[in-house]
Amino acid sequence: MKTQVLLLLSLLVVTFLSFCKSSAPVTNAPKPGEQYNPENEPPLVSTLTIPINISVDELMRSLNTKLSGRALYEDYSYTDNGNDGLMMNAWKSQDIRLFFSGNTIKYRIPLKLWLKKELVLGTAAEAEGELALNFKTTFSINPDWSLNTQTDVEYHEWIVSPYLKTGLGNMSVETLANLGLNRSKKMLAQTLDQYVKQQITLRPYVQDAWTALQEPVLLDSMYEMWVKTTPTGIAMTPITTYNNAIRAKIAVECLNDVSFGKKPAFRENSNLPNLRLINDAPDDYQVRIATDVPFPEAERLAKNMMVGQVFESGKKKVKVEDIQLWGNNDKVVVNSKLSGSFNGNIYFIGRPEFNPQKNQIEVKDLDFHVDTKSFLLRSASWIFQGPIKNQMKKAMTFPMDENIRELKASVQESLNYYEIQPGVVLTGTVDSVTVENTRVTPSSIRVNLFSKGRVNVDVKGL
């Protein structure tokens, strides 16, 4: 019985020792440092050229609707305008006609007039008539976004000659009315300029658009794809007229970023710059966008392919337990945690590049890090000679085709018909999206995209 017990104990000891021998001690190859090249890449400045087309017919329709039934001029004093002893009110009687030529507007305003003239001994007489005033306004936009106008009354023409209401009947007073109008022309022009200055202030609208442009936009909810625009400058070409439309081009210089995941931080650039006037701008927009493949996302894709895989060399084998990525200057380090005949971490390193034929990021020349290579040659050369490196190369590919396709489709969908406000519609096309270069950042593999296309803003009403 004693002999059987000893044999059993001996068998248990041998089994235990064999088990301990089959599990290699934990050991790690030297870990490559995490470091990044200084941020010396110039900003990816984009130029958005936005042609503006304003229909003169639509502008006249909107203007006539807004001014319908409103008094355009009111004077209830005998003592103003150099103590002229004349009161005068004016209403729009017919539609206003506009004629544009460059930065000059000529317009014909038909008016119904009421006049009251102070006579001797405190008496007064009233007169009514209808005439058309023909104005010319030259305008410009100042660098601070204020509107500068210079208006002159070119001439007037009577539609219905003015008549004086008296107890004996109506008496024509066209000569007297002409005298009053001639004296009032300068004052009428100044009143119009003052009205424009008070009512048309461009800066608040441009400031609102400047700020709203910077709010991150969710292009695709499924992929949590966001685009963030940060404008840096704005310019405009001279205003011209063609085919009964007012035309100009607005050029916005900006920085664009595309990211995946949670909504990016709203980095507001609240400083609206002064307006710059330029002679011309390209017809198409040229947008440079930085889109990131975050390291956690790249790790997830690599883990899907590698974690759980077993690699054998003769009687020895290892299993991939985990994958971790970080940057080492312009390269990516792949930390592979193994278990089995070798327990510990080994490191691969390679440079990420974009493959335009396959629309994917590939880590080119992926190989064992030089310290890992020396370590394995001394302690586990069988891993160095095995198939794990080739399989890791296949895992270090990150498809961008879907991202680029989704980006192009999402932007195009927005550009098909985007109503900025009632009567103001933006349309456009995305002609191409290509990759310019790839680099490593502290948090991601960054791909710089370049997109070209056209946009247009039509103003059909104000």
NUDRENDREN-239347 format. One record per residue (C-alpha): residue in one letter; y, x, z. Coordinates in steps of 0.05 Angstrom, whole numbers, plus 5000, padded with zeros to 4 digits. Layout:
<pts>
<pt resn="A" v="Y" u="X" w="Z"/>
...
</pts>
This chain:
<pts>
<pt resn="M" v="5000" u="5000" w="5000"/>
<pt resn="K" v="5047" u="5057" w="5018"/>
<pt resn="T" v="5033" u="5090" w="4951"/>
<pt resn="Q" v="5052" u="5025" w="4914"/>
<pt resn="V" v="5117" u="5020" w="4952"/>
<pt resn="L" v="5135" u="5092" w="4935"/>
<pt resn="L" v="5119" u="5080" w="4862"/>
<pt resn="L" v="5163" u="5018" w="4862"/>
<pt resn="L" v="5220" u="5055" w="4895"/>
<pt resn="S" v="5213" u="5112" w="4846"/>
<pt resn="L" v="5215" u="5062" w="4788"/>
<pt resn="L" v="5278" u="5030" w="4815"/>
<pt resn="V" v="5312" u="5097" w="4824"/>
<pt resn="V" v="5295" u="5118" w="4753"/>
<pt resn="T" v="5319" u="5052" w="4725"/>
<pt resn="F" v="5385" u="5057" w="4764"/>
<pt resn="L" v="5397" u="5129" w="4741"/>
<pt resn="S" v="5382" u="5109" w="4669"/>
<pt resn="F" v="5432" u="5052" w="4673"/>
<pt resn="C" v="5485" u="5098" w="4702"/>
<pt resn="K" v="5473" u="5148" w="4647"/>
<pt resn="S" v="5481" u="5096" w="4591"/>
<pt resn="S" v="5551" u="5077" w="4614"/>
<pt resn="A" v="5599" u="5134" w="4596"/>
<pt resn="P" v="5654" u="5150" w="4645"/>
<pt resn="V" v="5724" u="5124" w="4630"/>
<pt resn="T" v="5765" u="5176" w="4592"/>
<pt resn="N" v="5827" u="5173" w="4548"/>
<pt resn="A" v="5854" u="5214" w="4492"/>
<pt resn="P" v="5925" u="5241" w="4503"/>
<pt resn="K" v="5974" u="5183" w="4494"/>
<pt resn="P" v="6028" u="5191" w="4440"/>
<pt resn="G" v="6098" u="5177" w="4465"/>
<pt resn="E" v="6138" u="5115" w="4448"/>
<pt resn="Q" v="6202" u="5137" w="4413"/>
<pt resn="Y" v="6247" u="5113" w="4358"/>
<pt resn="N" v="6295" u="5144" w="4308"/>
<pt resn="P" v="6369" u="5134" w="4323"/>
<pt resn="E" v="6398" u="5071" w="4292"/>
<pt resn="N" v="6428" u="5105" w="4231"/>
<pt resn="E" v="6413" u="5051" w="4180"/>
<pt resn="P" v="6477" u="5021" w="4152"/>
<pt resn="P" v="6486" u="4946" w="4164"/>
<pt resn="L" v="6455" u="4901" w="4112"/>
<pt resn="V" v="6520" u="4872" w="4087"/>
<pt resn="S" v="6513" u="4811" w="4043"/>
<pt resn="T" v="6564" u="4778" w="3998"/>
<pt resn="L" v="6562" u="4702" w="3991"/>
<pt resn="T" v="6603" u="4681" w="3932"/>
<pt resn="I" v="6619" u="4606" w="3936"/>
<pt resn="P" v="6654" u="4576" w="3876"/>
<pt resn="I" v="6697" u="4516" w="3896"/>
<pt resn="N" v="6709" u="4460" w="3845"/>
<pt resn="I" v="6757" u="4404" w="3862"/>
<pt resn="S" v="6762" u="4347" w="3813"/>
<pt resn="V" v="6835" u="4330" w="3799"/>
<pt resn="D" v="6816" u="4257" w="3784"/>
<pt resn="E" v="6779" u="4251" w="3850"/>
<pt resn="L" v="6837" u="4284" w="3887"/>
<pt resn="M" v="6886" u="4234" w="3856"/>
<pt resn="R" v="6841" u="4176" w="3874"/>
<pt resn="S" v="6835" u="4199" w="3946"/>
<pt resn="L" v="6910" u="4213" w="3952"/>
<pt resn="N" v="6929" u="4145" w="3924"/>
<pt resn="T" v="6881" u="4110" w="3972"/>
<pt resn="K" v="6908" u="4146" w="4033"/>
<pt resn="L" v="6982" u="4135" w="4015"/>
<pt resn="S" v="6973" u="4062" w="3995"/>
<pt resn="G" v="7022" u="4018" w="4035"/>
<pt resn="R" v="7053" u="4076" w="4072"/>
<pt resn="A" v="7127" u="4092" w="4073"/>
<pt resn="L" v="7137" u="4161" w="4042"/>
<pt resn="Y" v="7209" u="4167" w="4064"/>
<pt resn="E" v="7251" u="4131" w="4116"/>
<pt resn="D" v="7326" u="4141" w="4130"/>
<pt resn="Y" v="7359" u="4091" w="4176"/>
<pt resn="S" v="7422" u="4131" w="4190"/>
<pt resn="Y" v="7491" u="4131" w="4156"/>
<pt resn="T" v="7510" u="4196" w="4188"/>
<pt resn="D" v="7454" u="4245" w="4169"/>
<pt resn="N" v="7452" u="4284" w="4104"/>
<pt resn="G" v="7523" u="4305" w="4111"/>
<pt resn="N" v="7548" u="4237" w="4135"/>
<pt resn="D" v="7532" u="4205" w="4068"/>
<pt resn="G" v="7537" u="4133" w="4093"/>
<pt resn="L" v="7471" u="4116" w="4060"/>
<pt resn="M" v="7404" u="4090" w="4086"/>
<pt resn="M" v="7343" u="4093" w="4042"/>
<pt resn="N" v="7269" u="4077" w="4047"/>
<pt resn="A" v="7215" u="4093" w="3996"/>
<pt resn="W" v="7144" u="4066" w="3985"/>
<pt resn="K" v="7092" u="4085" w="3933"/>
<pt resn="S" v="7093" u="4030" w="3881"/>
<pt resn="Q" v="7043" u="4057" w="3830"/>
<pt resn="D" v="6989" u="4111" w="3829"/>
<pt resn="I" v="7012" u="4183" w="3836"/>
<pt resn="R" v="6996" u="4229" w="3777"/>
<pt resn="L" v="6979" u="4302" w="3788"/>
<pt resn="F" v="6981" u="4360" w="3740"/>
<pt resn="F" v="6955" u="4429" w="3761"/>
<pt resn="S" v="6969" u="4497" w="3731"/>
<pt resn="G" v="6948" u="4557" w="3771"/>
<pt resn="N" v="6982" u="4553" w="3839"/>
<pt resn="T" v="7033" u="4502" w="3814"/>
<pt resn="I" v="7027" u="4427" w="3821"/>
<pt resn="K" v="7069" u="4379" w="3782"/>
<pt resn="Y" v="7065" u="4307" w="3805"/>
<pt resn="R" v="7097" u="4241" w="3788"/>
<pt resn="I" v="7109" u="4193" w="3846"/>
<pt resn="P" v="7130" u="4122" w="3829"/>
<pt resn="L" v="7171" u="4094" w="3886"/>
<pt resn="K" v="7200" u="4027" w="3906"/>
<pt resn="L" v="7268" u="4038" w="3938"/>
<pt resn="W" v="7310" u="4002" w="3989"/>
<pt resn="L" v="7381" u="4027" w="3998"/>
<pt resn="K" v="7437" u="4006" w="4043"/>
<pt resn="K" v="7507" u="4033" w="4032"/>
<pt resn="E" v="7562" u="4033" w="4084"/>
<pt resn="L" v="7626" u="4002" w="4055"/>
<pt resn="V" v="7697" u="3997" w="4080"/>
<pt resn="L" v="7716" u="3961" w="4144"/>
<pt resn="G" v="7645" u="3965" w="4172"/>
<pt resn="T" v="7613" u="3925" w="4116"/>
<pt resn="A" v="7550" u="3946" w="4079"/>
<pt resn="A" v="7512" u="3927" w="4016"/>
<pt resn="E" v="7437" u="3931" w="4002"/>
<pt resn="A" v="7405" u="3952" w="3938"/>
<pt resn="E" v="7333" u="3954" w="3911"/>
<pt resn="G" v="7300" u="3988" w="3852"/>
<pt resn="E" v="7240" u="4026" w="3828"/>
<pt resn="L" v="7238" u="4097" w="3801"/>
<pt resn="A" v="7191" u="4156" w="3789"/>
<pt resn="L" v="7206" u="4223" w="3820"/>
<pt resn="N" v="7177" u="4284" w="3786"/>
<pt resn="F" v="7164" u="4342" w="3833"/>
<pt resn="K" v="7140" u="4414" w="3824"/>
<pt resn="T" v="7108" u="4450" w="3882"/>
<pt resn="T" v="7088" u="4523" w="3882"/>
<pt resn="F" v="7040" u="4540" w="3938"/>
<pt resn="S" v="7005" u="4601" w="3968"/>
<pt resn="I" v="6959" u="4615" w="4027"/>
<pt resn="N" v="6987" u="4666" w="4075"/>
<pt resn="P" v="6942" u="4719" w="4106"/>
<pt resn="D" v="6943" u="4680" w="4172"/>
<pt resn="W" v="6914" u="4619" w="4135"/>
<pt resn="S" v="6980" u="4580" w="4138"/>
<pt resn="L" v="7000" u="4543" w="4075"/>
<pt resn="N" v="7066" u="4561" w="4043"/>
<pt resn="T" v="7099" u="4511" w="3994"/>
<pt resn="Q" v="7163" u="4510" w="3954"/>
<pt resn="T" v="7179" u="4441" w="3926"/>
<pt resn="D" v="7233" u="4422" w="3877"/>
<pt resn="V" v="7251" u="4354" w="3848"/>
<pt resn="E" v="7253" u="4366" w="3773"/>
<pt resn="Y" v="7281" u="4299" w="3752"/>
<pt resn="H" v="7277" u="4224" w="3764"/>
<pt resn="E" v="7270" u="4164" w="3719"/>
<pt resn="W" v="7284" u="4091" w="3734"/>
<pt resn="I" v="7227" u="4042" w="3725"/>
<pt resn="V" v="7269" u="3983" w="3749"/>
<pt resn="S" v="7344" u="3996" w="3752"/>
<pt resn="P" v="7373" u="3988" w="3822"/>
<pt resn="Y" v="7413" u="3926" w="3836"/>
<pt resn="L" v="7461" u="3908" w="3891"/>
<pt resn="K" v="7451" u="3843" w="3929"/>
<pt resn="T" v="7517" u="3806" w="3936"/>
<pt resn="G" v="7539" u="3736" w="3949"/>
<pt resn="L" v="7558" u="3730" w="3876"/>
<pt resn="G" v="7490" u="3755" w="3850"/>
<pt resn="N" v="7455" u="3820" w="3836"/>
<pt resn="M" v="7498" u="3877" w="3809"/>
<pt resn="S" v="7471" u="3941" w="3777"/>
<pt resn="V" v="7487" u="4003" w="3818"/>
<pt resn="E" v="7447" u="4055" w="3779"/>
<pt resn="T" v="7506" u="4103" w="3778"/>
<pt resn="L" v="7515" u="4098" w="3853"/>
<pt resn="A" v="7440" u="4106" w="3865"/>
<pt resn="N" v="7437" u="4167" w="3819"/>
<pt resn="L" v="7493" u="4198" w="3860"/>
<pt resn="G" v="7455" u="4185" w="3925"/>
<pt resn="L" v="7390" u="4212" w="3896"/>
<pt resn="N" v="7422" u="4275" w="3869"/>
<pt resn="R" v="7450" u="4288" w="3937"/>
<pt resn="S" v="7382" u="4274" w="3969"/>
<pt resn="K" v="7337" u="4315" w="3923"/>
<pt resn="K" v="7340" u="4378" w="3964"/>
<pt resn="M" v="7328" u="4340" w="4028"/>
<pt resn="L" v="7269" u="4303" w="3996"/>
<pt resn="A" v="7237" u="4368" w="3974"/>
<pt resn="Q" v="7247" u="4399" w="4043"/>
<pt resn="T" v="7217" u="4337" w="4076"/>
<pt resn="L" v="7154" u="4343" w="4032"/>
<pt resn="D" v="7147" u="4417" w="4048"/>
<pt resn="Q" v="7154" u="4402" w="4122"/>
<pt resn="Y" v="7103" u="4346" w="4118"/>
<pt resn="V" v="7053" u="4393" w="4084"/>
<pt resn="K" v="7065" u="4446" w="4137"/>
<pt resn="Q" v="7053" u="4397" w="4193"/>
<pt resn="Q" v="6994" u="4360" w="4164"/>
<pt resn="I" v="6955" u="4414" w="4127"/>
<pt resn="T" v="6935" u="4470" w="4174"/>
<pt resn="L" v="6878" u="4510" w="4144"/>
<pt resn="R" v="6862" u="4558" w="4201"/>
<pt resn="P" v="6827" u="4508" w="4248"/>
<pt resn="Y" v="6781" u="4484" w="4192"/>
<pt resn="V" v="6765" u="4555" w="4171"/>
<pt resn="Q" v="6754" u="4575" w="4243"/>
<pt resn="D" v="6706" u="4517" w="4254"/>
<pt resn="A" v="6667" u="4536" w="4191"/>
<pt resn="W" v="6667" u="4609" w="4211"/>
<pt resn="T" v="6637" u="4593" w="4279"/>
<pt resn="A" v="6588" u="4540" w="4253"/>
<pt resn="L" v="6562" u="4589" w="4201"/>
<pt resn="Q" v="6537" u="4634" w="4257"/>
<pt resn="E" v="6492" u="4583" w="4292"/>
<pt resn="P" v="6419" u="4602" w="4281"/>
<pt resn="V" v="6385" u="4554" w="4233"/>
<pt resn="L" v="6311" u="4535" w="4238"/>
<pt resn="L" v="6284" u="4541" w="4167"/>
<pt resn="D" v="6211" u="4526" w="4182"/>
<pt resn="S" v="6186" u="4494" w="4247"/>
<pt resn="M" v="6113" u="4510" w="4234"/>
<pt resn="Y" v="6125" u="4585" w="4229"/>
<pt resn="E" v="6186" u="4583" w="4276"/>
<pt resn="M" v="6227" u="4619" w="4223"/>
<pt resn="W" v="6301" u="4626" w="4239"/>
<pt resn="V" v="6359" u="4653" w="4199"/>
<pt resn="K" v="6421" u="4680" w="4233"/>
<pt resn="T" v="6485" u="4695" w="4196"/>
<pt resn="T" v="6543" u="4736" w="4225"/>
<pt resn="P" v="6604" u="4735" w="4179"/>
<pt resn="T" v="6647" u="4798" w="4180"/>
<pt resn="G" v="6700" u="4785" w="4126"/>
<pt resn="I" v="6727" u="4732" w="4079"/>
<pt resn="A" v="6767" u="4735" w="4015"/>
<pt resn="M" v="6789" u="4687" w="3959"/>
<pt resn="T" v="6806" u="4692" w="3886"/>
<pt resn="P" v="6869" u="4662" w="3856"/>
<pt resn="I" v="6867" u="4587" w="3845"/>
<pt resn="T" v="6859" u="4567" w="3772"/>
<pt resn="T" v="6850" u="4502" w="3733"/>
<pt resn="Y" v="6798" u="4488" w="3680"/>
<pt resn="N" v="6770" u="4423" w="3651"/>
<pt resn="N" v="6813" u="4380" w="3697"/>
<pt resn="A" v="6786" u="4416" w="3759"/>
<pt resn="I" v="6817" u="4463" w="3810"/>
<pt resn="R" v="6775" u="4525" w="3817"/>
<pt resn="A" v="6771" u="4585" w="3863"/>
<pt resn="K" v="6717" u="4631" w="3891"/>
<pt resn="I" v="6708" u="4646" w="3965"/>
<pt resn="A" v="6672" u="4711" w="3981"/>
<pt resn="V" v="6642" u="4717" w="4051"/>
<pt resn="E" v="6617" u="4784" w="4075"/>
<pt resn="C" v="6563" u="4775" w="4127"/>
<pt resn="L" v="6501" u="4802" w="4162"/>
<pt resn="N" v="6437" u="4762" w="4159"/>
<pt resn="D" v="6374" u="4764" w="4201"/>
<pt resn="V" v="6309" u="4726" w="4195"/>
<pt resn="S" v="6263" u="4724" w="4256"/>
<pt resn="F" v="6200" u="4688" w="4278"/>
<pt resn="G" v="6188" u="4657" w="4346"/>
<pt resn="K" v="6239" u="4631" w="4395"/>
<pt resn="K" v="6310" u="4615" w="4375"/>
<pt resn="P" v="6348" u="4681" w="4369"/>
<pt resn="A" v="6410" u="4696" w="4411"/>
<pt resn="F" v="6475" u="4667" w="4384"/>
<pt resn="R" v="6516" u="4731" w="4374"/>
<pt resn="E" v="6582" u="4699" w="4360"/>
<pt resn="N" v="6636" u="4736" w="4322"/>
<pt resn="S" v="6695" u="4693" w="4341"/>
<pt resn="N" v="6748" u="4737" w="4309"/>
<pt resn="L" v="6768" u="4701" w="4245"/>
<pt resn="P" v="6798" u="4756" w="4201"/>
<pt resn="N" v="6859" u="4748" w="4158"/>
<pt resn="L" v="6850" u="4723" w="4088"/>
<pt resn="R" v="6845" u="4775" w="4033"/>
<pt resn="L" v="6862" u="4758" w="3962"/>
<pt resn="I" v="6818" u="4789" w="3908"/>
<pt resn="N" v="6822" u="4786" w="3833"/>
<pt resn="D" v="6750" u="4762" w="3822"/>
<pt resn="A" v="6682" u="4756" w="3855"/>
<pt resn="P" v="6611" u="4758" w="3825"/>
<pt resn="D" v="6582" u="4692" w="3803"/>
<pt resn="D" v="6518" u="4701" w="3842"/>
<pt resn="Y" v="6508" u="4713" w="3916"/>
<pt resn="Q" v="6474" u="4777" w="3940"/>
<pt resn="V" v="6441" u="4768" w="4008"/>
<pt resn="R" v="6407" u="4822" w="4048"/>
<pt resn="I" v="6364" u="4797" w="4105"/>
<pt resn="A" v="6326" u="4834" w="4158"/>
<pt resn="T" v="6261" u="4800" w="4176"/>
<pt resn="D" v="6216" u="4825" w="4232"/>
<pt resn="V" v="6142" u="4826" w="4245"/>
<pt resn="P" v="6145" u="4832" w="4321"/>
<pt resn="F" v="6094" u="4879" w="4353"/>
<pt resn="P" v="6061" u="4821" w="4391"/>
<pt resn="E" v="6050" u="4785" w="4325"/>
<pt resn="A" v="6023" u="4847" w="4291"/>
<pt resn="E" v="5977" u="4859" w="4351"/>
<pt resn="R" v="5952" u="4788" w="4347"/>
<pt resn="L" v="5934" u="4796" w="4273"/>
<pt resn="A" v="5900" u="4863" w="4286"/>
<pt resn="K" v="5861" u="4836" w="4346"/>
<pt resn="N" v="5835" u="4778" w="4305"/>
<pt resn="M" v="5802" u="4829" w="4259"/>
<pt resn="M" v="5782" u="4885" w="4306"/>
<pt resn="V" v="5770" u="4860" w="4377"/>
<pt resn="G" v="5696" u="4849" w="4389"/>
<pt resn="Q" v="5673" u="4892" w="4331"/>
<pt resn="V" v="5618" u="4942" w="4347"/>
<pt resn="F" v="5614" u="5010" w="4312"/>
<pt resn="E" v="5550" u="5051" w="4314"/>
<pt resn="S" v="5534" u="5124" w="4299"/>
<pt resn="G" v="5461" u="5140" w="4309"/>
<pt resn="K" v="5441" u="5116" w="4379"/>
<pt resn="K" v="5513" u="5112" w="4403"/>
<pt resn="K" v="5560" u="5053" w="4395"/>
<pt resn="V" v="5627" u="5029" w="4418"/>
<pt resn="K" v="5660" u="4961" w="4421"/>
<pt resn="V" v="5735" u="4948" w="4409"/>
<pt resn="E" v="5763" u="4913" w="4471"/>
<pt resn="D" v="5838" u="4912" w="4457"/>
<pt resn="I" v="5893" u="4934" w="4409"/>
<pt resn="Q" v="5965" u="4953" w="4427"/>
<pt resn="L" v="6021" u="4976" w="4380"/>
<pt resn="W" v="6086" u="5014" w="4390"/>
<pt resn="G" v="6132" u="5058" w="4350"/>
<pt resn="N" v="6135" u="5134" w="4344"/>
<pt resn="N" v="6197" u="5150" w="4304"/>
<pt resn="D" v="6183" u="5122" w="4234"/>
<pt resn="K" v="6109" u="5111" w="4248"/>
<pt resn="V" v="6066" u="5061" w="4285"/>
<pt resn="V" v="6017" u="5081" w="4340"/>
<pt resn="V" v="5953" u="5039" w="4346"/>
<pt resn="N" v="5922" u="5043" w="4415"/>
<pt resn="S" v="5849" u="5023" w="4412"/>
<pt resn="K" v="5813" u="5009" w="4477"/>
<pt resn="L" v="5738" u="5021" w="4470"/>
<pt resn="S" v="5677" u="5009" w="4513"/>
<pt resn="G" v="5604" u="5030" w="4508"/>
<pt resn="S" v="5582" u="5101" w="4495"/>
<pt resn="F" v="5656" u="5118" w="4500"/>
<pt resn="N" v="5700" u="5083" w="4551"/>
<pt resn="G" v="5774" u="5094" w="4541"/>
<pt resn="N" v="5832" u="5095" w="4493"/>
<pt resn="I" v="5839" u="5130" w="4426"/>
<pt resn="Y" v="5901" u="5129" w="4383"/>
<pt resn="F" v="5915" u="5121" w="4309"/>
<pt resn="I" v="5981" u="5133" w="4275"/>
<pt resn="G" v="6011" u="5117" w="4206"/>
<pt resn="R" v="6074" u="5097" w="4169"/>
<pt resn="P" v="6085" u="5023" w="4152"/>
<pt resn="E" v="6103" u="5010" w="4079"/>
<pt resn="F" v="6110" u="4948" w="4037"/>
<pt resn="N" v="6060" u="4937" w="3980"/>
<pt resn="P" v="6098" u="4897" w="3927"/>
<pt resn="Q" v="6034" u="4883" w="3888"/>
<pt resn="K" v="6001" u="4849" w="3947"/>
<pt resn="N" v="6065" u="4826" w="3983"/>
<pt resn="Q" v="6041" u="4856" w="4048"/>
<pt resn="I" v="6058" u="4910" w="4098"/>
<pt resn="E" v="6007" u="4965" w="4101"/>
<pt resn="V" v="6003" u="5024" w="4150"/>
<pt resn="K" v="5995" u="5079" w="4099"/>
<pt resn="D" v="5956" u="5143" w="4114"/>
<pt resn="L" v="5930" u="5114" w="4179"/>
<pt resn="D" v="5891" u="5168" w="4215"/>
<pt resn="F" v="5872" u="5192" w="4285"/>
<pt resn="H" v="5932" u="5219" w="4321"/>
<pt resn="V" v="5930" u="5295" w="4322"/>
<pt resn="D" v="5917" u="5297" w="4398"/>
<pt resn="T" v="5863" u="5244" w="4392"/>
<pt resn="K" v="5831" u="5283" w="4335"/>
<pt resn="S" v="5827" u="5346" w="4378"/>
<pt resn="F" v="5802" u="5307" w="4437"/>
<pt resn="L" v="5746" u="5273" w="4398"/>
<pt resn="L" v="5723" u="5337" w="4364"/>
<pt resn="R" v="5712" u="5366" w="4434"/>
<pt resn="S" v="5681" u="5306" w="4469"/>
<pt resn="A" v="5661" u="5251" w="4421"/>
<pt resn="S" v="5660" u="5276" w="4350"/>
<pt resn="W" v="5612" u="5221" w="4330"/>
<pt resn="I" v="5670" u="5171" w="4335"/>
<pt resn="F" v="5712" u="5216" w="4291"/>
<pt resn="Q" v="5658" u="5215" w="4238"/>
<pt resn="G" v="5644" u="5140" w="4244"/>
<pt resn="P" v="5671" u="5080" w="4204"/>
<pt resn="I" v="5722" u="5057" w="4256"/>
<pt resn="K" v="5781" u="5090" w="4221"/>
<pt resn="N" v="5769" u="5056" w="4154"/>
<pt resn="Q" v="5761" u="4989" w="4188"/>
<pt resn="M" v="5825" u="5000" w="4227"/>
<pt resn="K" v="5862" u="5013" w="4162"/>
<pt resn="K" v="5840" u="4945" w="4137"/>
<pt resn="A" v="5864" u="4913" w="4201"/>
<pt resn="M" v="5933" u="4945" w="4196"/>
<pt resn="T" v="5957" u="4899" w="4140"/>
<pt resn="F" v="6007" u="4844" w="4153"/>
<pt resn="P" v="6016" u="4793" w="4096"/>
<pt resn="M" v="6088" u="4778" w="4078"/>
<pt resn="D" v="6075" u="4735" w="4018"/>
<pt resn="E" v="6074" u="4671" w="4058"/>
<pt resn="N" v="6136" u="4691" w="4097"/>
<pt resn="I" v="6175" u="4707" w="4033"/>
<pt resn="R" v="6150" u="4645" w="3998"/>
<pt resn="E" v="6168" u="4601" w="4058"/>
<pt resn="L" v="6236" u="4633" w="4064"/>
<pt resn="K" v="6251" u="4622" w="3990"/>
<pt resn="A" v="6225" u="4550" w="3991"/>
<pt resn="S" v="6263" u="4532" w="4055"/>
<pt resn="V" v="6329" u="4560" w="4030"/>
<pt resn="Q" v="6320" u="4527" w="3962"/>
<pt resn="E" v="6306" u="4460" w="3995"/>
<pt resn="S" v="6371" u="4465" w="4033"/>
<pt resn="L" v="6409" u="4485" w="3970"/>
<pt resn="N" v="6383" u="4427" w="3928"/>
<pt resn="Y" v="6436" u="4381" w="3958"/>
<pt resn="Y" v="6472" u="4397" w="4022"/>
<pt resn="E" v="6530" u="4351" w="4041"/>
<pt resn="I" v="6578" u="4391" w="4083"/>
<pt resn="Q" v="6619" u="4329" w="4095"/>
<pt resn="P" v="6628" u="4264" w="4057"/>
<pt resn="G" v="6649" u="4281" w="3986"/>
<pt resn="V" v="6638" u="4357" w="3995"/>
<pt resn="V" v="6570" u="4378" w="3969"/>
<pt resn="L" v="6538" u="4448" w="3966"/>
<pt resn="T" v="6483" u="4461" w="3914"/>
<pt resn="G" v="6450" u="4524" w="3890"/>
<pt resn="T" v="6388" u="4562" w="3869"/>
<pt resn="V" v="6348" u="4621" w="3898"/>
<pt resn="D" v="6331" u="4665" w="3838"/>
<pt resn="S" v="6292" u="4720" w="3872"/>
<pt resn="V" v="6271" u="4750" w="3939"/>
<pt resn="T" v="6248" u="4822" w="3940"/>
<pt resn="V" v="6236" u="4876" w="3992"/>
<pt resn="E" v="6282" u="4936" w="3996"/>
<pt resn="N" v="6250" u="4978" w="4051"/>
<pt resn="T" v="6209" u="4978" w="4116"/>
<pt resn="R" v="6225" u="5012" w="4182"/>
<pt resn="V" v="6202" u="5013" w="4255"/>
<pt resn="T" v="6246" u="4985" w="4310"/>
<pt resn="P" v="6234" u="4985" w="4386"/>
<pt resn="S" v="6205" u="4914" w="4381"/>
<pt resn="S" v="6179" u="4905" w="4311"/>
<pt resn="I" v="6163" u="4927" w="4241"/>
<pt resn="R" v="6226" u="4908" w="4203"/>
<pt resn="V" v="6227" u="4890" w="4129"/>
<pt resn="N" v="6294" u="4887" w="4093"/>
<pt resn="L" v="6295" u="4833" w="4041"/>
<pt resn="F" v="6343" u="4825" w="3982"/>
<pt resn="S" v="6357" u="4756" w="3953"/>
<pt resn="K" v="6399" u="4735" w="3893"/>
<pt resn="G" v="6420" u="4666" w="3870"/>
<pt resn="R" v="6478" u="4619" w="3859"/>
<pt resn="V" v="6514" u="4568" w="3900"/>
<pt resn="N" v="6570" u="4519" w="3884"/>
<pt resn="V" v="6614" u="4472" w="3924"/>
<pt resn="D" v="6638" u="4408" w="3891"/>
<pt resn="V" v="6694" u="4369" w="3923"/>
<pt resn="K" v="6693" u="4297" w="3899"/>
<pt resn="G" v="6737" u="4267" w="3952"/>
<pt resn="L" v="6779" u="4287" w="4011"/>
</pts>
